[in-house]
């Protein structure tokens, strides 16, 4: 004899929500769901719990990174959309977004635990989840014939520093370090700044060049200004923070007088993440007008003018 399903009769439309609750409770006591409710589209399973599953995967990733001394990754809606569109891609591949390189991991498993083991248990996926340079992630989960599939997209979306702010901060830091040595502050030079800006952008333009090649090209361009400066030189570094370049020894040379600083951010295929390039172009005054001499001469002239003015303004005695 089949199971008898209880029937709820509603005295009013206004009691429909309560009636549904009573029906659900009665069905639970009867030991199951009505036959019509048991037959559903399997593809609807991830849609019902996808958000919760994504949240649990995010927490697992955060715990994994914390156990390895790394900060958690922030969820990004844009990366989630990329993950949702990348379901047919192969595992552990890379894609280039407008923000730079993104790492993509594809994992499959019969349930949540198997999915996590597929995602973080294998060497490629685990290494990418523990990449110290990525800052954001997006996860998409869907149901497949054998269980679940997850696509995780990782990227470094937090820009290391605004390029204009980076240049200004670096100049302030260099001049503080120079002041501690008793050297005069470097003065910005528009020409040197333009050379530095072009050199910084070359770090991220094809063909790819390393620091040495960028410096050589910048120095060749700076030689055109040899008549204006006794000596010119360029420094180039790839850093995470612009202040890392504040201790470059040539920039602290007491005889250096002018400077051009530029920064640029972009994707370097050799590192796999966005980087910050800083270029410092320096100019030394010609020997016939060194910086210290010019400043002392200007100070002496101002003192002489002040003394002459004072003498003229003092009343003469009888």
Secondary structure as UniProt FT lines:
FT   HELIX           13..15
FT   HELIX           16..30
FT   HELIX           35..38
FT   TURN            42..43
FT   HELIX           44..67
FT   TURN            68..69
FT   STRAND          74..75
FT   HELIX           77..85
FT   TURN            86..88
FT   STRAND          93..97
FT   TURN            98..99
FT   STRAND          100..109
FT   HELIX           112..120
FT   HELIX           123..129
FT   TURN            132..133
FT   STRAND          136..144
FT   TURN            145..146
FT   STRAND          147..155
FT   HELIX           163..180
FT   TURN            181..182
FT   STRAND          187..188
FT   HELIX           190..202
FT   TURN            203..204
FT   HELIX           211..222
FT   HELIX           223..225
FT   TURN            226..228
FT   STRAND          231..239
FT   HELIX           242..247
FT   HELIX           249..252
FT   TURN            254..255
FT   STRAND          256..268
FT   TURN            269..272
FT   STRAND          273..284
FT   HELIX           287..289
FT   HELIX           291..313
//
